Amino acid sequence: MNIIIKETYAALSQTVAQIVKQRLLEKPNLILGLATGSTPLGLYQELIRLHRKEALDFSNVTTFNLDEYVGIAADHPQSYNHYMWENFFRYLNIPKENIFIPDGMAKNIDEFCRQYEYEIKKRDGIDLQILGIGRDGHIGFNEPGTSFSSRTHLVNLDPTTIKDNARFFDNEKAVPHQAITMGIRTIMEARECLMLVNGAHKAETIVQALEGKITEKVPASILQKHPNFTVILDQEAAEKLKN
């Protein structure tokens, strides 16, 4: 496990973007796992800048998103599909057919999850997985108690997650209570994982995830066992780390 601490969120985002750029230059047909939420926005903005200013080419990239709410359509303003197109895909040259995002309106969710796993395996897995972390230690929408052997699946969201995500909706009652998420085992099979963490409100969680016991109560803790795992934090998020 590698830990990189940066002074600011902007520096954090630029550092991760340079890692993604290097991996893309090494492998133009990179299989890239993507996250949503507020933390990766700086990374996406920096990658867009590199595409525009340095002609960083995404034309052979394939992407798989970690998760999506169940019960809201792709064009809903708070869907992760909408988030990705508004904040990232619309500015790049990734072919639409190479973009995979869980379908929160799938009629048969179990079958959809199996197909999502098939699409990942068909491409020999994910090369580089971008991750954030929730206040309860979740990665993707794998909430506390999720099996480390899980594959893409339907999940009931934890009350903490619902409360944290209410700021994106009209009120807490409007937040979906279920989601489709890439499973922990699927995430762990990525050849490289990069976790972005910013803000003092994540400081205690990151201590549990990186320096605590490996337990399903803190899903992100399993990443301590990943052979190629890097955490990039800003100063505030890293303030309680002992090592």
C-alpha positions in Angstrom: 0.0 0.0 0.0 1.3 3.4 -1.0 0.1 6.6 0.7 0.6 10.0 -0.9 -0.4 13.2 1.0 -0.9 16.4 -0.8 -1.5 19.9 0.7 -4.7 20.6 -1.2 -7.6 19.0 -3.0 -6.4 20.6 -6.2 -2.9 19.0 -5.8 -4.5 15.7 -5.0 -6.6 15.8 -8.2 -3.6 16.8 -10.4 -1.5 13.9 -8.9 -4.2 11.3 -9.7 -4.7 12.7 -13.2 -1.0 12.3 -13.9 -1.1 8.7 -12.8 -4.1 8.0 -15.0 -2.3 9.8 -17.9 0.7 7.7 -17.5 -1.3 4.4 -17.4 -3.2 5.6 -20.6 0.1 6.3 -22.4 1.4 2.9 -21.4 -1.9 1.2 -22.5 -4.1 3.2 -24.9 -6.9 0.6 -24.6 -7.0 1.0 -20.8 -9.9 -0.6 -18.9 -10.8 2.1 -16.4 -13.1 1.8 -13.4 -14.7 5.1 -12.4 -16.3 6.5 -9.3 -18.8 9.3 -8.7 -19.5 11.8 -5.9 -17.8 15.0 -5.1 -14.3 13.7 -4.6 -13.4 12.6 -8.2 -14.7 15.9 -9.8 -11.3 17.5 -9.6 -9.7 14.5 -11.3 -12.3 14.5 -14.1 -11.8 18.2 -14.7 -8.0 17.7 -14.9 -8.3 14.8 -17.3 -10.6 17.0 -19.5 -7.9 19.7 -19.4 -5.3 17.1 -20.5 -7.5 15.9 -23.3 -8.0 19.5 -24.6 -4.5 21.0 -24.0 -2.3 17.9 -24.5 -4.5 15.9 -26.8 -4.6 13.0 -24.3 -6.5 10.3 -26.3 -9.3 8.3 -24.8 -10.6 6.8 -28.1 -9.6 3.2 -27.2 -10.5 3.4 -23.5 -13.3 1.3 -22.0 -14.9 2.4 -18.7 -17.0 0.7 -16.0 -18.7 2.7 -13.3 -18.9 1.4 -9.8 -22.5 2.0 -9.1 -25.9 3.5 -9.7 -29.1 4.1 -7.8 -32.0 1.8 -8.3 -35.4 3.3 -9.3 -34.2 6.5 -11.1 -33.8 6.8 -14.8 -30.5 7.5 -16.5 -31.6 11.1 -17.4 -32.6 11.9 -13.8 -30.4 14.8 -12.6 -29.1 12.8 -9.6 -28.4 9.6 -11.4 -24.8 8.6 -11.7 -25.3 8.1 -15.4 -26.3 11.8 -15.7 -23.4 12.8 -13.4 -20.8 11.0 -15.6 -22.1 12.5 -18.9 -22.4 16.0 -17.5 -19.0 16.0 -15.7 -16.8 13.8 -17.9 -17.9 11.7 -20.9 -19.4 14.6 -22.9 -16.0 16.3 -23.0 -13.9 13.3 -24.1 -13.6 11.0 -27.1 -14.5 7.7 -25.4 -16.8 5.8 -27.8 -20.3 5.5 -26.4 -20.3 1.7 -26.8 -17.2 1.5 -24.6 -19.0 3.2 -21.6 -20.7 0.9 -19.1 -22.8 2.2 -16.2 -25.1 0.1 -14.1 -28.8 0.4 -15.1 -30.9 1.4 -12.1 -34.0 0.7 -14.1 -33.1 -2.8 -15.2 -36.2 -5.1 -15.1 -34.2 -8.1 -14.0 -31.5 -6.8 -11.7 -29.9 -10.1 -11.0 -29.5 -10.8 -14.7 -28.1 -7.3 -15.3 -25.5 -7.8 -12.5 -24.4 -11.1 -14.1 -24.1 -9.4 -17.5 -22.1 -6.5 -16.0 -19.6 -9.0 -14.6 -19.5 -10.8 -17.9 -18.6 -7.5 -19.7 -15.7 -6.9 -17.3 -14.4 -10.4 -17.6 -14.7 -10.4 -21.4 -12.1 -7.6 -21.3 -9.8 -9.4 -18.9 -10.8 -7.2 -15.9 -10.2 -3.6 -14.9 -6.7 -2.2 -15.3 -7.1 0.9 -13.1 -10.0 1.4 -10.6 -10.7 4.9 -9.2 -12.2 4.8 -5.7 -13.6 7.1 -3.1 -14.6 6.1 0.5 -17.8 6.8 2.4 -17.9 7.9 6.0 -19.0 4.4 7.0 -16.0 2.9 5.1 -17.9 1.8 2.0 -16.4 1.5 -1.4 -18.7 1.7 -4.3 -22.0 1.1 -2.6 -20.6 -1.9 -0.7 -22.0 -1.0 2.8 -20.6 -2.3 6.1 -21.3 -6.0 6.4 -20.9 -6.7 2.6 -19.1 -9.9 1.9 -15.6 -9.6 0.7 -16.4 -12.2 -1.9 -19.3 -10.2 -3.4 -19.7 -9.6 -7.1 -21.9 -6.9 -8.8 -25.1 -7.0 -6.8 -28.2 -5.2 -5.5 -27.6 -3.4 -2.1 -29.8 -1.7 0.5 -28.1 1.6 1.3 -27.0 2.3 4.9 -28.8 5.1 6.7 -25.5 7.0 7.0 -25.1 6.8 3.2 -28.7 8.0 2.6 -28.1 10.9 5.0 -24.8 11.9 3.4 -26.3 11.8 -0.1 -29.4 13.8 0.8 -27.6 17.0 0.0 -27.8 16.0 -3.7 -31.6 15.6 -3.5 -34.6 17.8 -2.5 -34.7 16.0 0.9 -33.6 12.8 2.6 -36.8 11.0 1.7 -36.1 11.5 -2.0 -32.8 9.5 -1.8 -33.2 6.0 -3.3 -32.7 3.3 -0.7 -31.2 0.7 -3.1 -28.4 0.7 -5.6 -26.5 -1.6 -7.9 -22.8 -1.8 -7.1 -19.7 -3.5 -8.3 -18.8 -6.1 -5.7 -15.8 -6.0 -3.4 -14.2 -9.1 -5.0 -14.6 -7.4 -8.5 -12.9 -4.3 -7.2 -10.1 -6.3 -5.6 -9.4 -8.0 -9.0 -8.6 -4.7 -10.6 -4.9 -4.7 -11.4 -4.4 -1.3 -9.7 -6.6 0.7 -7.3 -6.4 4.4 -6.6 -8.4 5.9 -3.7 -9.0 9.6 -3.5 -9.8 11.1 -0.1 -10.3 14.7 0.9 -11.6 16.6 3.9 -11.4 16.3 7.7 -14.8 14.5 7.8 -13.0 11.5 6.3 -10.0 11.5 8.7 -11.4 8.9 11.2 -12.7 6.7 8.5 -9.4 6.5 6.7 -7.6 5.5 9.9 -10.0 2.6 10.3 -9.6 1.6 6.6 -5.8 1.9 6.4 -4.6 1.2 9.9 -7.4 -0.8 11.5 -8.4 -4.4 11.5 -9.4 -5.9 8.1 -13.1 -6.5 8.6 -16.3 -6.5 6.6 -17.6 -3.8 9.0 -15.2 -1.5 7.2 -15.4 -2.6 3.6 -12.5 -0.5 2.4 -10.1 -2.2 4.9 -9.8 -5.2 2.5 -7.7 -2.9 0.2 -4.9 -3.3 2.7 -4.4 -6.7 1.0 -4.5 -5.4 -2.6 -1.1 -5.8 -4.3 -1.2 -2.5 -6.1 -3.1 0.0 -4.0 -2.4 3.7 -3.6 -4.2 6.2 -1.5 -3.9 9.9 -2.3 -5.1 12.2 0.5 -5.2 15.9 1.2 -3.7 17.1 4.5 -7.0 17.3 6.3 -8.0 13.7 5.5 -4.6 12.4 6.5 -4.4 14.3 9.8 -5.2 11.3 12.1 -3.0 8.7 10.4 -0.3 7.4 12.7 2.0 5.7 10.2 
